[in-house]
Structure formats: structure tokens, C-alpha cells
Amino acid sequence: MAVCLNRLLSLSARSMSTVGFVGLGNMGGYMAKNLVKAGKDVVVYDVNDASVQDLKSSGAGACSTPSELAARSNVIVTMVPSSPHVQEVFKGSEGLLKSLKPGTLCIDSSTIDPAVSKDIDSAVRAAGGHFYDAPVSGGVVAAEKGILTFMVGGDAEKFDEVKSYLAHMGANVIHCGANGNGLVVKLCNNMMLAISMIGAAETLNMGVKMGMEKKLLSDILGKSTARCWSIDTYNPVPGVMEGVPASRDYEGGFGATLMLKDLGLAELMADGSESPIVFGKMAKQIYEELCQDDKFAPKDFGVIFKKLSEQ
């Protein structure tokens, strides 16, 4: 009886929680909107005021600093571009830790160095909070549809509570073990994704230049042993699929510079674990060259096809 009552009280408290969301970019904006759609009391912060106003028009409250957001929240989700951004959001002069309430559940969905994540975990714990790394996979389309995959690292103790929030933004929420493990999986995934996107772009470019119709070629590859996400879900050839970045001049997706950042983190992880990554290092070199060109650097990482097609 007592156990049932405690569960009911926990569920009741959870339903009344205010969720703070920091980082309203291509992914975070949709994620925060899905929390609002789920009926959550959401407050948001982003350095881009236009993004904040967009969420405000969707029903969220606005905060002027991460510190203000922490003071108003029981649960905080962060989704920012890189390790320095996460450190600033948490540890800056107006960061979350300045006003973090004891017991606050912090979920970081940024893709960063696992070592930095562990450092933030220690700082949050010292402040009386709980921290989980929960990077995502699926891209902007999955973020908009609320069908992301979350790879979660942290204690099993509060995983069910973490999952109860992430389930409003994703179709798969997977506990990967201790803090940092979610990021290990994410970096493995993104290294493989970069390699497969380069392979898909090279293959499709060659086939089209040899006279194959691009949609037919993509359809056949998507039904053959070459099938992969970069072919059948996120095709990099303009005009093959609707709703993907390639169909809108590679705007609004996962940036090439962010992919380069993740490949750098994967390389650090590989070097630290003495793991050979021949193709991973080659992919990093290819994206380094791509990002040196201002025409390609701001675009979705599938723009590698455009670069190849112009050679």
C-alpha cells in the first residue's frame, strides 16, 4: 500500500514539474515544442531571442538567463552545440548551477566530450542535483515528429523518471549505463554516419554521372545490400526525397561543422582507447576540407554530395 502511494505521489509531483529547456536550435526547438504539446509547463532560454519568441508563441515561458531558468525549473533539458557551450550554460556567471535547486533533474542532450559530461555530472551532484547525458539520433525530421532515439548515461535510480520526459520527444529511450556512456554510443553512431554519408554521396554521384536516373538509383540501392539511412531516409541528392535538407539547398539539418566536431571527439575517444579508426580519420579529413569552403560549411552534412558533384 505504501509503495503504491509513493508511486502515486511521485507521478503527481512529476506531472506538476516545470521543465526548463536550454538550446532552441534546429533540433532543440522542435524538442521543446513537443514538450509543450505534451502539456508540460515549459520555460526556455536561448541566445537567439527569435527562437525564444517562437517557443513563447507556442505556449512556453521565456527566461533571460540560464540561472533564471534553473530557479524556475524542477527538470532541465540542455541541447547546445559543443563542450564549451555546455560548460558555459552550467558553470557560467549566469549559468544553471548558480540557481540550481536541490533535487533538480538535469538531462543534457548535447553531443560533447564524455570527459566534460562527467565533469558537469560531478558539479551538478555537488549542487544536490541529478545529471544524465542523453544525446540523440534521428535528425531534424525525427525531432519534429517526436521520434528521436535517446542514448542515456547515468544512474539507473532515476532512469524511469528521465524516460518519462524524453518519451515526449522520442520513440526510443535506451539506458546505456554509467554517465558518459550515452555519449560514447552517440559518437560511435556519428562516426559511422559520416562514413556512410560519404559512401552514399560518392556512390550516388558516380551512378548519376554514369547516366542513372537519381530516384531510380536511390530506390534500387535502398532495397539492396547497400541500403543505409543516408540512402533511404536522408538521401543527399537534391530532388530525390521531400522534407530532407537536400531538398531545400541543404538548409536546416545537421551542420557539416557539427559533424566535423563530432568526428574530432570520436578521434579523441579512439586515441584514448587505442582503437584504430582508419575510415573515421579519413572521414574527419574529408569534412575538414569541406568545412574550409564557406559555401559548404554552414550547410547540412549531406552537402558532401554537392561538393563531389561539382568536381
N, C-alpha and C positions, 0 to 999 in steps of 0.2 A: 504493500500500500504506500509506504514511504517512498519507495523507489519511483513508483508511478507519479506520485505527487511532485517529486523533484523534477521528473522529466517534463511534466506539465508546466511547472514554474519556469524551467529553462526555456521551453518553447515560447512561453508567453513573453519572457524578457527579450528573447531573440526577435520576436515579431515587433517589439516596440523600439528596437535599436535604431539609432541613426547611423547611416553608412556614409562615411566620407570618401570621396574619390578624388585622387590627385593625378592629373595627366589626361588630357582630353584630346589626344591626337587622333590619327586615323583609326586606331584600334580602341583606345580608351573612351572616346566619345560615344561610340556605339555600346560599349560595355556598360558605361554609366547610364545610358538611356534604357538599357534592358533592365537595370535595377529599378529605375523609376517605373517602367511599365509593369514590373512585378509588384508594385505597391509599396516599395521600400521608401522610407524617409531618407532622401539623399541630399548631401551637401557636397559641393565640388570646388576645386581650385585648379587653375592652370595659369601659366604666364601669359597666355593668349586670351585676352578679355573677350574676344569674339566667340571663342569656344565656350567660355563660361556663360555668356549670354544665351548661346544656343541651348545649353542644358537648362538654363533658368527658364527659358520659354517652354521647355518640355516638362517642367514641374520640379526641378531641383532647386535647392537653396545655393546661394553663392557665398564664398569666403574670400577674403582679401589676402590671406597668407595661409601656409600650411599649419602654422601654430593655431590660428583661429579655427581651422577645420578640426584639428585634434581636440580642441576644447569642446567642440560641439558633437563629437562622434564617439560611438562605442566600438565601431568596426571601421577600419580604414583600408582601402584598396589603393595601391600606387601602381601607375603604369607610365613610366618615363623612359627616355631613350637609352641611358647608359649609366655606368657605375658612378661617375661624378654627380649626375643628376640625382640619383638615389641618395647619395651621401649628403647633398645639399638639402634635399627635401626633408630628410630625417634630422640631420645634425647642424643645419644652418642656423643663423642667428634668429630666424623666424621659422625654424623647422618644426616638425611634428613633435620631437622629443621635448621641446620647450613647454608644451601644454598637454602632453600625453597623460591620459587618465589611467590609473591602475586598473588592470583587467582588460584594457583595450586589445582587441584582436587586430593585428596588422598583417595584411596579405599583400606581398609585393609581386606583381606580375611582370615586372621589367625583366629584360634579359641582360644580366650583368655577370661580372666575375663572381664565381661561387665564394671566393675568399672575402669579397666585400659584403656579400649577403650574410656570411657568418659573423662578420664584424657588426653589422646592423642588428642581427639577431641578439648578440650579446648586449648591445646598447639598449634595445627595447626591453629585454628581460630585466636589466638593471633598473629600468624605469617602472617595472611592475607590469609590463605588457606581455603579449604573446606574438611571436613572429613566425610567418611561414613564407617561403619562396614558392611562387605559383606561376611560373611562366606559361605562355600559351602557344598553341599551334592551331593553324586553320586559316589565318589571313583575315583580311578586312571583310570579305564576304561572310565568313563564319562568325566574325564579331557582330556584324549587323544582324545576322539571323539568330544569334544566341546559341550557336552550336560549336563553340570552341572546345578544344581539348586542353585541360589544365593539368600540369605536371607539378605535384605538390611535394615540397620537402619540409619536414618539421615533425614535432612530437605527434604520436598517434592520439594523445589525450584529447585534443580539440579538433581533430581532423573532421569529424562529423559536422561540427559547427561551421568550420571553414567551407566544407562541401555544400552546406545549406545555402550559403551566399553565392558561391561560384556556380551552382546549378542553375541560377537565373541567367547566367551568361554563357554557359557551355553545356554540351551534351555528354562530355566525358570529364570526370574529375578523378584523377588517379593519384593515390598516395605512393610516393617513390622512396620513402624512408626518411632519413635524418635531414636536417636543414642543409641546403645546398644541393641535394640530390635532384630536386626538380630542375635546377639549372644545368646539372650535368646532362640530364636527358635532353633538355632543350637544345643545348649546344651540340650534342651528338646529332639531333634531328636537323638543325640548321646547316651543319656542315654537309650532311647527306643531301639536304635540299639544294644547296648551292651547286654541289657536284652534279645532281640530276638535272637541274635547270640548265647548266652549261651543256650537258649532254643532249638534252632535248632541243635546245636552241641550235646547236651545231647540226644535229640530225635533220631538223625541220628546214633549216636554211639550205642544207645540201640537197634535200629532196625537192624543195621548191625550185631551186636553181637548175635541177635536172629535169624540170618540166612537170612535176606532180602538182595537182591542184591541192592547195593548202588544207582545205577542210577534209578532203578525202584522205590525204596522207595522215592527218591527225586522227581521224576516225579509225583507220586501219591500225595505226600504232597503239591507239587506246584499247584495241581489242586483241593485241598481240603480246608477245613476251616483253616488249619494250614499254609496256604500259606503266605509267607512273603519274603522280599528282601533277607534275609540271606539264604533262601531256593532256590528261583527261579532265582536269579540274581548273587549272591555272595556266592555260596554254599561252605562250608568249608571242604568238603570231597574231598581229592585228587582223581583225575580221573573221577569226575562227570561232570565238566564243563571245557572247554578250555578258556584260556585268563583271568582266575581269579588267585589270589595268591596261592590258594590251589593246583593249577595245576603246580606250579613251586616252591614247597617247602616253600610256604608262603612268598616268596620274593616280594618286590616291591609294596606292598599295603599300607594300613593304619596301622601303627605300633601299637602293643599292648601297648607300653608305652604311645603313644599319646592318645589312648582310655582311659587309666588309668588317664592321665592328665585331659581329658575332664570330666570323671566321678567325679574327685575331684572338678572341677569347678561347675559341676551340684550340687554336695553335698553342696558346699558353698552357691549357689543360693537358694537351698531348705531350708537350715538352716536359711538364711536371710529372707526368705518369710514365714517361719514356715509351710512349705509344707512337709508332710510325704512322704518319698520315700523308703519304705521298700525294694522293689526289686532293686532300684537304689543303695542303700547301699550294698546290697548283691552282686550285680554285681561288684561294686568297690572292695570289699573284694576278690572276685574271681580273678579279674585282678591283684590285688596286689600280690596274691600268685603266679600267672602265671609269673609275671614280676620279681619275685625273682630268677627265674631259667634263667641263661644266655642262655640256649638252646632255650627258647621261647621268651624272652624279645625283641630281635631285629626283630622278625617276625611280619607278618600281624596279626591283632587281631583275625582272624579266626583260628589261631593256637590253640585256646582253644579246638578245636575238637581233635587235635593230642594229647594234654595233657590228655584228657579224654580217648582216645582210648588206651593209654599206661598204664592206671591204671588197 
